[in-house]
Amino acid sequence: MPVSLLYAVIDPTSAASTPDQRKQATQTLALAMADVAQTQLRGSDILVRYDALHFVFVLLDCPHAQADAVALRLQRAFDEAIATQMTAAQLHISATWLPTLPLALDPMLNAMQEALERARLRGQAQQ
């Protein structure tokens, strides 16, 4: 079964002055991501939050050719969600996929990191 992975990082662009404001902003952005995932993903897809604003989407039975379309859909929905909340943040999403043949975990994680870096550079170029 093809499995694609999306790695998403939210970078807040507004400056919160106190720790409480930063914590509240982080919670608001994480909740926005959860709402977007709930409305945009299929029931078989899995969202994993492994840091305050870092997420992995496991897209089961999703060929890599379709992963970019899912990432774009998530990007647009997140941008709309934070615009309505008057929150400033940038979402960086990168995509990779698990090979159908066995592969060591380290090369797969390296591929994810490289994909994220490409996504960040692409976002900076657009700004």
N, C-alpha and C positions, 0 to 999 in steps of 0.2 A: 504494500500500500504506500503511495507517495505521501510524505509528510513534509510540510513546509514550516519554517520557523520565522516569525517576525520578532525582531528585537526593537523595543521602543523605549526611548528616553525622553522625558519631559524636562526641558530647561526653562525654569521660570525667568522671565525677562523683567519683571517688576521687582524693585528693591524693597524688601520688607525690613523695617528698622529694628524690630525687637524679635527675640526668639519665639515669642507667642505668635506674632504675625507670620513669621516664616513657617511655623508649624501649621497654622491655619491655612496658609496658602498651599502648602504641600498637601494637606488633607483635601482641600477643594479641588486641586488638580487631579489627585488620585481618584477622587469620586467621579470627576468628569470622565476620566479614562474608563472607569468601570461602567459607567452609564453608556458610553459609546460602544464598548465591547459587547454589552448586553443587547444593544439594539442592532449592531452591525454584523455580529458573528453568528455562525450556525451553532446549533445545540451541541454538536460534536467537537467544536473548537474549544481550546482550553486557554484561559488567561492565567498567567502566573506572575504575581508581584513579588519580586525578590529584593527590592530595595525601595526606598520611599517613592522614587519617581522612575524606576526602571521596571520594565515589564517584558515578558516573553509570551507571545501567542503561539500556541502549537496548533497548527491547522492540519487536522487529520484528513487523509484522502484529498489532499490539495496539491496538484502538480505545481512545480516551481513556476511554470508559465502563468498560473493564475494568482500567485502570491503577490505580485506587484499591484494587481488590480485591487486586491483586498487591502493592501497597505495604503493605497491612494484613497480608498473609501474610508478607512479609519482616520487618515490624515484630515480629510475634508470634514468629517463628522466631529472630530476633536476641535478643529478650528472654529466650527460653528458653535459648538458647546461653550467654549471659553469666551467667544465673542458675546454671547448672550449673558454671560456672568460678569462681563467687564474685567476679565482676568487676562494678564499678559503672560504668555508662555509660548515656547516653540517645541513642537513634537518632531523628533528625529526617528524615523523608522527604517530599518534595514531588513532585508529578507535573505534567507538562505534555505536550504532544504537538506533533508537527510537522504543520503544515497540509498538506493534499494539494495545495494550490496553492502556487506559489513565494512565498517570503517572505524578507525580508532577515534576516540572522543576528542583528543587534542586537535587534530586537523579540522574537525568540524567546528570546534569553538574558535579556533583561529580564523576560519572562514567567516564566522558570525562577526567577530571583532573587525575584520577587514570590511565587511559589508556595512557595519555601523559607521566606520570612519568615512567610507564613500558617501553615505547618506548625510553625515554632518558636513562634509566638504561641499556637497551639492546644495545643501541648505544655505551655507555661507555664501556660495557663489550667487544664489538667487537674491540674497539680501543686498 
